[in-house]
Amino acid sequence: MAQKFRFRNLFAKSHTKWEDIQPLGGATDGYIIAGNSKFIAFPLQGGMGSTLGVLSYKQSGRVKQISQIRAHTSHITDFKFLPYQENTVATASQDATIKFWHIDDDNSKDIDTPLTTLSGHALKINLIAPHNSAKGILASASYDKTIKVWNTEESKDVLTINQGSNYALCLEWSHDGSILGSTWNDKQVRIIDPRQQTFVKEFGAHQSTRAQKMAFLGNTSYFVTTGFDQVQKRQLFLWDIRNTSSNIKVEGCSQAQGVLHPYYDSDLGILYLNGKGEGLVRLFEYQNGTLTTHQNDVMVTDTTKGYGFLPKYAVDTHQNEVCRLVKLCSKYAEAVSIIYPRRSQDFQEDLYPDCSIDFSLTAQQWLEGQNAQPKVAAMKDLKLSNHTHHSKPATTTHNQTLSHQVHHTTTTTNVTQPQRKSSNTQTSHTTHHVKTEAKVEAISEKENSHPNNQQDVEHQQLQKAIEENKDYLAKNENLKSDLAQKDAEITELKSQVEYLHLQVQERIQNEQSVSVLTQEVEQLKQNLVQSETQNTELKEQLQAQTVTFQQEKELLNLQIQEFKQKYQDCIQLVQTLSQQEVSLEGLEHDQLLQSLRSLAEKGEQNSQL
């Protein structure tokens, strides 16, 4: 049976924009932008990555000056606004320290002095994770192959988990903060019991060596991981922590190259996936152990350096905003609202269940073994005006709007006022105003001048006018909703066209590269054939020379044998002559000796050869 989606037609809408900024961006294991209901923060280009820029919602538009937190002596690797403490941000750095900073509400000055500094790691810190429900507890991961848990109120590390040979690429607390989830550079996922300082689960998830990310799905036993397979295709897996021997592969990931960062809205059961360099946020709905691809993704326009998600209490309930995120681009940052279109202006109970608003444990209580969900409050009762900036005022009901319009019309609209007459005289009124408000005003004036026996008729006319105005307002709201949906569809189509255009360009470049490589391969093949031909010719020449050499060698051996034999004969002749002491006189004798000596010398030389 096909999964029924609870939240259809979600669309993105720009909420606040900050222009003319110079963010650093760059590659980190954490996020490169963060935000809450008061501020956004991102590393600045001018500070070589060691300075954090902070902007408030009041500074939207063209930014003239950015407040700076001069945080570290080296590159900032991760930073987070602390949960429920909107004026405090934590930063981690390559200088192996973690620092906490206080931001004033007016955000009017640069900051040089931290609230506190945590030191204890031997190498750079690449990840930090504040606890969801225990105040003062924070986890960190470092390239020194350890994970530490800190009591920030006492500025000391209280727990250390040593992996030994690898470092973490993602670090997430479970919803109640009892365990830590982590992914590592050896392609393993490790579930950690930090208070026991042990790994309770270790298993492989994705085959690629590229970074993997994970997120717990609220107060359930399920979590997700994102990564790549062996051919670098994106993957999304759903896991049950009670049995990690198998997973459920979820379809719906695009084949872009950026690492997917998961963010889970535990209130609505919506999983958001976003990647660097993309203008698309993918949606999945979780229900009863099943994760289903949403019927439509949300287009947020323009490719981005990264995203950050705001806490739920920061959304504007009057606009049916279910999520707010901030995105960082090359020259601007933008807060984007994800809206669920509904015609009703009443508070939507199903969209806004109770949300987390505060810690429920102290650091010492958690260290002693207690677990608890964060404190929650009804969204309807929260004073969101104190949390949400630049939100529109509450929309009045139809009757209130009509009443306001009638009052406004009696003071500003030029309407012919009827004359009062006696009860025996009928009053005739003729009005040709198009606006319903003017009609209602005229009818209201009639109620004060007509006799009682006509009040019912005029009251019916008033009610009819009210109903007509309600219909008009309802149609207007329908049109607004339809227009918003169409705008979202157009934006989605534009983004899809842009994405397809990029894919086409990439494919063209790949085809050109393949063509060049093909030509190079063909040239190499030709060179190889030529080399093989030359080698064959050289082999044939070598074989021929070898045969000739063998023949010459055999001939030389025969000559040597002949010379040896003659030499032996000469030696024997000399010995014979010596024994007989034959005396040869005259020239013939000298010639004979010379011939014998010459023959002996040649025989000796041939013997040596």
C-alpha positions as CSV (number, residue, x, y, z in Angstrom):
1,M,0.0,0.0,0.0
2,A,1.4,3.4,-1.0
3,Q,2.5,5.6,1.8
4,K,0.1,8.6,2.5
5,F,2.0,11.8,3.0
6,R,0.8,14.0,5.9
7,F,2.3,17.2,4.7
8,R,1.8,18.0,1.0
9,N,2.9,21.0,-1.1
10,L,5.5,22.4,1.3
11,F,7.3,25.3,-0.4
12,A,10.2,27.6,0.5
13,K,9.9,31.4,0.9
14,S,12.6,33.9,1.6
15,H,12.3,35.2,5.2
16,T,15.4,37.5,5.7
17,K,18.4,38.2,3.5
18,W,21.8,39.6,4.4
19,E,23.8,40.9,1.4
20,D,27.3,42.0,0.6
21,I,29.0,39.7,3.0
22,Q,32.3,37.7,2.5
23,P,32.0,34.3,4.1
24,L,34.9,31.9,4.0
25,G,33.1,28.7,3.3
26,G,35.6,25.8,2.7
27,A,35.7,22.1,3.7
28,T,34.9,21.2,7.2
29,D,33.3,18.1,8.9
30,G,30.7,20.4,10.6
31,Y,28.4,23.1,9.4
32,I,29.6,26.4,8.0
33,I,26.6,28.4,9.0
34,A,24.5,28.3,12.2
35,G,21.5,30.3,13.4
36,N,18.8,30.7,16.0
37,S,15.9,33.1,16.5
38,K,18.2,36.1,17.2
39,F,21.4,35.7,15.2
40,I,23.3,33.9,12.4
41,A,27.0,33.1,12.4
42,F,29.6,32.1,9.8
43,P,33.4,32.2,9.4
44,L,34.7,35.3,7.7
45,Q,37.0,35.4,4.8
46,G,39.1,38.3,6.1
47,G,40.0,36.5,9.3
48,M,41.6,33.5,7.4
49,G,38.9,31.3,9.0
50,S,39.8,32.2,12.6
51,T,37.1,34.9,12.9
52,L,33.4,34.3,13.2
53,G,31.0,36.8,11.8
54,V,27.6,37.4,13.6
55,L,24.5,39.2,12.2
56,S,21.2,39.9,13.8
57,Y,17.8,39.9,12.0
58,K,17.7,43.7,12.4
59,Q,20.8,43.9,10.2
60,S,19.1,42.4,7.1
61,G,19.5,43.9,3.7
62,R,22.9,45.3,2.6
63,V,25.2,44.8,5.5
64,K,27.5,47.7,6.3
65,Q,29.3,46.2,9.2
66,I,29.6,42.6,10.5
67,S,30.2,42.1,14.2
68,Q,33.3,39.8,14.6
69,I,34.3,37.2,17.2
70,R,38.1,37.0,17.0
71,A,37.9,33.4,18.2
72,H,41.1,31.5,17.6
73,T,44.7,31.6,16.3
74,S,43.9,29.0,13.6
75,H,41.0,27.9,11.4
76,I,37.6,27.4,12.9
77,T,36.5,23.9,12.2
78,D,33.0,23.8,13.8
79,F,30.7,26.1,15.8
80,K,27.3,25.8,17.4
81,F,24.8,28.1,19.2
82,L,24.0,26.4,22.5
83,P,20.5,25.0,22.8
84,Y,18.0,27.4,24.5
85,Q,20.9,29.8,25.2
86,E,20.5,32.1,22.2
87,N,23.3,34.6,23.2
88,T,26.0,31.9,23.5
89,V,28.0,30.3,20.7
90,A,30.7,27.7,21.0
91,T,33.6,27.4,18.5
92,A,36.2,24.7,17.9
93,S,39.5,25.2,16.0
94,Q,42.6,23.6,14.6
95,D,44.4,25.1,17.6
96,A,42.9,22.3,19.6
97,T,40.7,24.5,21.8
98,I,37.0,25.1,22.3
99,K,35.8,28.5,23.3
100,F,32.4,30.0,24.4
101,W,31.3,33.5,23.5
102,H,28.5,35.8,24.7
103,I,26.7,38.0,22.2
104,D,24.8,41.0,23.4
105,D,21.2,41.4,22.1
106,D,22.1,44.5,20.1
107,N,25.2,42.8,18.5
108,S,26.9,46.1,18.3
109,K,30.5,45.3,19.1
110,D,33.3,42.9,18.2
111,I,34.3,40.3,20.8
112,D,37.8,39.3,21.8
113,T,37.4,37.7,25.2
114,P,35.7,34.3,25.6
115,L,33.5,33.3,28.5
116,T,35.7,30.1,28.9
117,T,38.2,28.1,27.1
118,L,38.5,24.3,27.0
119,S,41.9,22.6,26.4
120,G,42.7,18.9,26.5
121,H,42.9,17.6,22.9
122,A,46.4,17.0,21.4
123,L,45.5,17.8,17.8
124,K,42.8,19.8,16.0
125,I,39.2,19.5,17.1
126,N,36.9,18.9,14.1
127,L,33.5,18.4,15.7
128,I,31.5,19.7,18.8
129,A,28.0,18.6,19.9
130,P,26.2,20.3,22.8
131,H,23.9,18.0,24.8
132,N,20.1,18.4,24.1
133,S,18.9,18.0,27.7
134,A,21.8,18.4,30.1
135,K,23.0,21.9,30.6
136,G,26.8,22.2,30.6
137,I,27.5,18.9,28.8
138,L,29.3,19.1,25.4
139,A,31.1,16.4,23.3
140,S,34.0,16.9,21.0
141,A,35.9,14.9,18.5
142,S,39.6,15.4,17.5
143,Y,42.2,14.2,15.1
144,D,44.0,12.8,18.1
145,K,41.6,9.8,17.7
146,T,39.6,10.6,20.8
147,I,36.1,11.8,21.8
148,K,35.9,13.9,24.9
149,V,32.9,14.9,27.0
150,W,33.2,18.2,28.9
151,N,31.6,19.8,31.9
152,T,31.6,23.3,30.5
153,E,30.5,24.8,33.8
154,E,33.7,23.5,35.4
155,S,35.8,23.9,32.2
156,K,37.2,20.4,32.3
157,D,36.9,17.2,30.3
158,V,35.3,14.5,32.4
159,L,35.1,11.5,30.0
160,T,37.4,10.3,27.2
161,I,36.7,7.6,24.6
162,N,39.9,6.6,22.7
163,Q,39.4,4.8,19.4
164,G,43.1,4.4,18.8
165,S,43.6,4.5,15.0
166,N,40.8,6.6,13.4
167,Y,39.0,9.9,13.9
168,A,35.3,10.8,13.8
169,L,33.5,12.6,10.9
170,C,30.1,13.0,12.5
171,L,29.0,13.3,16.1
172,E,25.3,13.3,17.3
173,W,23.5,12.9,20.6
174,S,20.4,10.8,20.8
175,H,17.2,12.6,21.7
176,D,17.5,11.9,25.4
177,G,21.3,12.3,25.4
178,S,22.0,8.8,26.7
179,I,24.3,7.7,23.8
180,L,26.4,9.3,21.1
181,G,26.2,8.3,17.4
182,S,29.4,8.7,15.3
183,T,30.8,8.0,11.8
184,W,34.5,7.5,11.3
185,N,37.1,7.7,8.5
186,D,37.4,3.9,8.4
187,K,33.8,3.6,7.0
188,Q,32.5,2.4,10.4
189,V,29.5,3.7,12.4
190,R,30.0,3.5,16.2
191,I,27.4,3.9,18.9
192,I,29.0,5.2,22.1
193,D,28.0,4.9,25.7
194,P,30.0,8.0,26.9
195,R,29.5,7.4,30.6
196,Q,30.9,3.9,30.3
197,Q,33.5,5.2,27.8
198,T,32.8,2.2,25.5
199,F,31.6,1.5,22.0
200,V,28.4,-0.5,22.3
201,K,27.8,-0.9,18.5
202,E,30.3,-1.0,15.6
203,F,29.4,-1.8,12.0
204,G,30.1,-0.8,8.4
205,A,27.5,1.3,6.6
206,H,28.6,2.7,3.3
207,Q,31.4,1.3,1.1
208,S,33.0,4.6,0.0
209,T,35.8,6.2,1.9
210,R,34.1,9.6,1.6
211,A,32.5,11.3,4.7
212,Q,29.4,9.7,6.2
213,K,26.8,11.5,8.3
214,M,24.1,10.3,10.6
215,A,21.0,11.5,12.6
216,F,18.8,10.0,15.2
217,L,15.1,10.0,14.4
218,G,13.8,11.6,17.6
219,N,12.7,9.5,20.5
220,T,12.6,6.2,18.5
221,S,15.1,3.4,18.1
222,Y,15.8,4.4,14.5
223,F,18.5,6.5,12.9
224,V,19.7,7.3,9.4
225,T,23.1,7.4,7.7
226,T,24.2,9.1,4.5
227,G,27.2,8.2,2.3
228,F,28.3,6.8,-1.0
229,D,28.7,3.4,-2.6
230,Q,31.8,2.1,-4.4
231,V,31.0,4.1,-7.6
232,Q,30.3,7.3,-5.6
233,K,26.5,7.2,-5.8
234,R,24.7,8.8,-2.9
235,Q,23.0,6.5,-0.4
236,L,20.5,6.9,2.5
237,F,20.1,4.0,4.9
238,L,17.6,3.6,7.7
239,W,18.8,1.6,10.7
240,D,17.2,0.1,13.9
241,I,19.7,0.5,16.7
242,R,18.4,-2.8,18.2
243,N,19.6,-4.7,15.2
244,T,22.4,-3.1,13.1
245,S,23.2,-6.3,11.1
246,S,21.0,-5.0,8.3
247,N,19.5,-1.7,7.0
248,I,16.7,-0.4,4.8
249,K,17.9,1.4,1.7
250,V,15.8,4.5,1.0
251,E,15.4,5.6,-2.6
252,G,15.2,9.2,-3.6
253,C,18.8,10.6,-3.3
254,S,20.1,12.5,-6.3
255,Q,23.4,11.6,-7.9
256,A,25.1,14.9,-7.1
257,Q,28.6,14.8,-5.5
258,G,28.1,16.7,-2.3
259,V,28.0,15.0,1.1
260,L,24.4,14.9,2.3
261,H,23.7,16.4,5.8
262,P,20.6,15.0,7.5
263,Y,18.4,17.0,9.9
264,Y,15.4,15.5,11.5
265,D,12.3,17.4,12.8
266,S,11.1,15.1,15.5
267,D,7.9,17.1,16.0
268,L,6.6,16.4,12.5
269,G,8.6,13.3,11.5
270,I,10.2,15.1,8.5
271,L,13.8,14.3,7.5
272,Y,15.6,17.1,5.6
273,L,18.7,16.3,3.4
274,N,20.9,19.0,2.1
275,G,24.2,19.1,0.3
276,K,26.9,21.7,-0.4
277,G,26.6,23.4,-3.8
278,E,22.9,22.6,-4.2
279,G,19.7,24.6,-4.2
280,L,17.5,21.7,-3.3
281,V,16.4,20.4,0.1
282,R,15.1,16.8,-0.1
283,L,12.3,15.7,2.2
284,F,11.4,12.3,3.6
285,E,8.6,11.4,6.0
286,Y,9.1,8.9,8.9
287,Q,6.2,6.9,10.1
288,N,6.3,3.6,12.2
289,G,9.7,2.4,11.1
290,T,9.3,3.5,7.5
291,L,11.1,6.4,5.7
292,T,9.4,7.5,2.5
293,T,10.6,9.9,-0.2
294,H,8.3,13.0,-0.1
295,Q,6.2,13.7,-3.1
296,N,8.1,17.0,-3.8
297,D,11.4,18.5,-2.7
298,V,11.8,22.1,-1.6
299,M,13.7,24.5,-3.9
300,V,15.5,27.2,-2.0
301,T,17.1,28.7,-5.2
302,D,20.8,29.4,-5.8
303,T,23.6,26.9,-5.1
304,T,24.9,27.2,-1.5
305,K,28.0,26.7,0.5
306,G,26.0,25.1,3.3
307,Y,22.8,25.1,5.4
308,G,21.9,25.4,9.1
309,F,18.6,24.7,10.8
310,L,16.9,26.8,13.4
311,P,15.2,25.5,16.6
312,K,11.5,24.8,16.2
313,Y,10.4,27.7,18.6
314,A,11.9,30.1,16.1
315,V,9.2,29.5,13.4
316,D,6.3,31.8,12.7
317,T,3.1,29.9,13.5
318,H,1.0,32.7,12.0
319,Q,2.4,31.9,8.5
320,N,2.2,28.1,9.0
321,E,6.0,28.0,8.9
322,V,7.1,24.4,9.8
323,C,10.8,24.9,9.5
324,R,13.3,27.7,9.1
325,L,16.8,27.3,7.8
326,V,19.7,29.6,7.0
327,K,21.8,29.2,3.9
328,L,25.2,30.6,3.0
329,C,26.1,31.6,-0.5
330,S,29.2,33.3,-2.0
331,K,28.1,36.9,-1.3
332,Y,25.0,36.7,0.8
333,A,23.2,34.7,3.6
334,E,19.5,34.1,3.7
335,A,16.9,32.7,6.1
336,V,14.4,30.5,4.3
337,S,10.9,29.6,5.6
338,I,9.4,26.2,4.7
339,I,5.7,26.7,4.7
340,Y,2.7,24.3,4.7
341,P,-0.1,26.1,2.8
342,R,-3.5,26.2,4.5
343,R,-6.4,28.5,4.1
344,S,-7.4,28.7,7.7
345,Q,-5.9,31.4,9.8
346,D,-6.4,29.6,13.1
347,F,-3.6,28.0,15.1
348,Q,-2.8,24.7,13.5
349,E,-2.6,22.2,16.3
350,D,-1.3,19.3,14.1
351,L,1.6,21.4,12.8
352,Y,2.8,22.6,16.1
353,P,3.0,19.9,18.9
354,D,4.9,20.7,22.0
355,C,8.5,21.7,21.3
356,S,11.7,21.6,23.3
357,I,12.4,24.9,25.1
358,D,14.9,24.2,27.9
359,F,17.3,21.7,29.6
360,S,15.9,19.2,32.0
361,L,19.1,18.0,33.7
362,T,22.2,19.6,35.2
363,A,25.6,18.4,34.2
364,Q,26.1,16.6,37.5
365,Q,22.8,14.8,37.2
366,W,23.7,13.5,33.7
367,L,27.1,12.4,34.9
368,E,25.5,10.5,37.7
369,G,23.5,8.4,35.2
370,Q,20.2,10.3,34.8
371,N,18.5,10.6,31.3
372,A,15.6,12.8,30.4
373,Q,13.9,14.4,27.4
374,P,14.3,18.2,27.1
375,K,11.6,20.3,28.7
376,V,8.8,21.1,26.3
377,A,6.0,23.7,26.1
378,A,2.9,24.3,23.9
379,M,3.8,26.3,20.8
380,K,0.4,28.1,21.2
381,D,1.4,29.4,24.6
382,L,4.9,30.6,23.6
383,K,5.4,34.3,23.2
384,L,7.0,33.9,19.8
385,S,7.2,37.6,19.3
386,N,10.1,37.5,21.8
387,H,11.8,34.8,19.8
388,T,10.9,35.4,16.1
389,H,12.1,38.5,14.5
390,H,10.6,40.0,11.3
391,S,7.5,37.9,11.6
392,K,4.2,39.3,10.4
393,P,1.5,40.2,13.0
394,A,-1.3,37.8,13.7
395,T,-4.0,37.7,11.1
396,T,-7.4,38.6,12.3
397,T,-10.5,36.6,11.7
398,H,-12.9,37.3,8.9
399,N,-15.4,39.1,11.1
400,Q,-12.7,41.2,12.8
401,T,-11.4,42.2,9.4
402,L,-14.9,43.1,8.2
403,S,-15.6,45.1,11.4
404,H,-12.3,47.0,10.9
405,Q,-13.2,47.7,7.3
406,V,-16.6,49.0,8.2
407,H,-15.2,51.3,10.9
408,H,-12.5,52.5,8.5
409,T,-15.0,53.1,5.7
410,T,-17.2,55.3,7.9
411,T,-14.3,57.7,8.5
412,T,-12.5,57.6,5.1
413,T,-15.0,56.6,2.4
414,N,-17.2,59.2,0.8
415,V,-20.6,57.6,1.2
416,T,-24.0,59.4,0.9
417,Q,-25.5,59.4,4.3
418,P,-29.4,58.7,4.4
419,Q,-31.7,61.3,6.0
420,R,-33.8,60.2,9.1
421,K,-37.6,60.5,8.7
422,S,-40.7,59.7,10.7
423,S,-42.0,56.2,11.2
424,N,-44.8,56.7,8.7
425,T,-42.4,57.8,6.0
426,Q,-40.4,55.3,4.1
427,T,-36.8,56.1,3.3
428,S,-35.4,55.1,-0.1
429,H,-31.7,54.6,-0.5
430,T,-29.8,54.1,-3.7
431,T,-26.1,53.2,-3.4
432,H,-23.9,52.0,-6.2
433,H,-20.6,51.4,-4.3
434,V,-18.8,48.4,-5.4
435,K,-17.0,47.6,-2.2
436,T,-18.8,45.4,0.3
437,E,-17.7,47.7,3.1
438,A,-19.7,50.6,1.8
439,K,-22.8,48.4,1.4
440,V,-22.5,47.3,5.0
441,E,-22.2,50.9,6.2
442,A,-25.3,52.0,4.3
443,I,-27.2,49.1,5.7
444,S,-26.0,49.9,9.2
445,E,-27.2,53.5,8.8
446,K,-30.6,52.2,7.7
447,E,-30.9,50.1,10.9
448,N,-30.8,53.4,12.8
449,S,-33.5,55.1,10.7
450,H,-36.0,52.5,9.5
451,P,-39.0,51.3,11.6
452,N,-38.8,48.1,13.5
453,N,-40.9,46.2,11.0
454,Q,-38.1,46.5,8.4
455,Q,-35.1,45.7,10.7
456,D,-35.3,42.0,10.0
457,V,-35.1,42.5,6.3
458,E,-32.2,44.9,6.6
459,H,-30.5,42.6,9.1
460,Q,-30.8,39.8,6.5
461,Q,-29.2,42.1,3.9
462,L,-26.4,42.9,6.4
463,Q,-25.8,39.2,6.9
464,K,-25.8,38.6,3.2
465,A,-23.2,41.3,2.7
466,I,-21.1,39.7,5.5
467,E,-21.4,36.3,3.8
468,E,-20.5,37.9,0.5
469,N,-17.4,39.5,2.0
470,K,-16.5,36.2,3.7
471,D,-16.7,34.4,0.3
472,Y,-14.6,37.2,-1.2
473,L,-12.0,36.8,1.5
474,A,-12.0,33.0,1.2
475,K,-11.6,33.2,-2.6
476,N,-8.8,35.7,-2.1
477,E,-7.0,33.4,0.4
478,N,-7.5,30.6,-2.1
479,L,-5.9,32.7,-4.8
480,K,-3.0,33.6,-2.5
481,S,-2.5,30.0,-1.7
482,D,-2.7,29.0,-5.3
483,L,-0.3,31.8,-6.3
484,A,2.2,30.8,-3.6
485,Q,2.0,27.2,-4.8
486,K,2.5,28.3,-8.4
487,D,5.4,30.4,-7.4
488,A,6.9,27.5,-5.6
489,E,6.4,25.3,-8.6
490,I,8.0,27.9,-10.9
491,T,10.9,28.2,-8.5
492,E,11.2,24.4,-8.5
493,L,11.2,24.2,-12.2
494,K,13.8,27.0,-12.5
495,S,16.0,25.1,-10.1
496,Q,15.5,21.9,-11.9
497,V,16.3,23.5,-15.2
498,E,19.5,25.0,-13.7
499,Y,20.4,21.6,-12.2
500,L,19.8,19.9,-15.5
501,H,21.8,22.6,-17.3
502,L,24.7,21.9,-14.9
503,Q,24.3,18.2,-15.5
504,V,24.4,18.7,-19.3
505,Q,27.5,20.9,-19.0
506,E,29.1,18.3,-16.8
507,R,28.1,15.5,-19.3
508,I,29.5,17.5,-22.2
509,Q,32.8,18.0,-20.3
510,N,32.9,14.4,-19.5
511,E,32.2,13.4,-23.1
512,Q,35.0,15.8,-24.2
513,S,37.3,14.3,-21.7
514,V,36.3,10.8,-22.8
515,S,36.9,11.8,-26.4
516,V,40.4,13.1,-25.6
517,L,41.2,10.0,-23.6
518,T,39.9,7.8,-26.5
519,Q,42.3,9.6,-28.9
520,E,45.1,9.2,-26.4
521,V,44.3,5.5,-26.1
522,E,44.3,5.0,-29.9
523,Q,47.6,6.8,-30.2
524,L,49.0,4.6,-27.5
525,K,47.7,1.5,-29.3
526,Q,49.4,2.7,-32.5
527,N,52.6,3.3,-30.7
528,L,52.3,-0.1,-29.2
529,V,51.8,-1.8,-32.6
530,Q,54.9,0.1,-33.9
531,S,56.9,-1.0,-31.0
532,E,55.9,-4.6,-31.4
533,T,56.8,-4.4,-35.1
534,Q,60.2,-3.0,-34.3
535,N,60.7,-5.6,-31.6
536,T,59.9,-8.4,-34.1
537,E,62.4,-7.0,-36.6
538,L,65.0,-6.8,-34.0
539,K,64.3,-10.3,-32.9
540,E,64.7,-11.6,-36.4
541,Q,68.0,-9.7,-36.9
542,L,69.2,-11.0,-33.6
543,Q,68.3,-14.6,-34.6
544,A,70.1,-14.2,-37.9
545,Q,73.2,-12.8,-36.3
546,T,73.1,-15.6,-33.8
547,V,73.0,-18.2,-36.5
548,T,75.9,-16.5,-38.3
549,F,77.9,-16.3,-35.1
550,Q,77.3,-20.0,-34.4
551,Q,78.6,-20.9,-37.9
552,E,81.6,-18.8,-37.5
553,K,82.2,-20.3,-34.1
554,E,82.1,-23.8,-35.5
555,L,84.5,-22.9,-38.3
556,L,86.9,-21.3,-35.9
557,N,86.8,-24.4,-33.7
558,L,87.7,-26.5,-36.7
559,Q,90.7,-24.2,-37.5
560,I,91.7,-24.4,-33.9
561,Q,91.7,-28.2,-34.0
562,E,93.8,-28.1,-37.1
563,F,96.3,-25.7,-35.6
564,K,96.5,-27.8,-32.5
565,Q,97.2,-30.9,-34.5
566,K,99.9,-29.2,-36.5
567,Y,101.4,-27.8,-33.4
568,Q,101.6,-31.2,-31.8
569,D,103.2,-32.5,-35.0
570,C,105.8,-29.8,-34.9
571,I,106.6,-30.3,-31.2
572,Q,107.0,-34.0,-31.9
573,L,109.3,-33.3,-34.9
574,V,111.5,-30.9,-32.8
575,Q,111.7,-33.5,-30.1
576,T,112.7,-36.1,-32.6
577,L,115.4,-34.0,-34.1
578,S,116.7,-33.1,-30.7
579,Q,117.0,-36.7,-29.7
580,Q,118.8,-37.7,-32.9
581,E,121.0,-34.6,-32.7
582,V,120.9,-34.2,-36.4
583,S,123.2,-31.5,-37.6
584,L,121.9,-29.8,-40.7
585,E,124.3,-27.4,-42.3
586,G,123.7,-24.6,-44.6
587,L,120.8,-22.4,-45.4
588,E,118.4,-25.2,-45.6
589,H,118.9,-25.9,-41.9
590,D,118.2,-22.4,-40.8
591,Q,115.1,-22.1,-43.0
592,L,113.8,-25.3,-41.5
593,L,114.3,-24.1,-37.9
594,Q,112.7,-20.7,-38.7
595,S,109.7,-22.5,-40.2
596,L,109.4,-24.7,-37.2
597,R,109.5,-21.8,-34.8
598,S,106.9,-19.9,-36.8
599,L,104.6,-22.8,-36.9
600,A,105.0,-23.4,-33.2
601,E,104.2,-19.8,-32.4
602,K,101.0,-19.9,-34.5
603,G,100.0,-23.1,-32.9
604,E,100.4,-21.6,-29.4
605,Q,98.3,-18.5,-30.3
606,N,95.5,-20.7,-31.7
607,S,95.6,-22.8,-28.6
608,Q,95.1,-19.7,-26.5
609,L,92.1,-18.6,-28.6
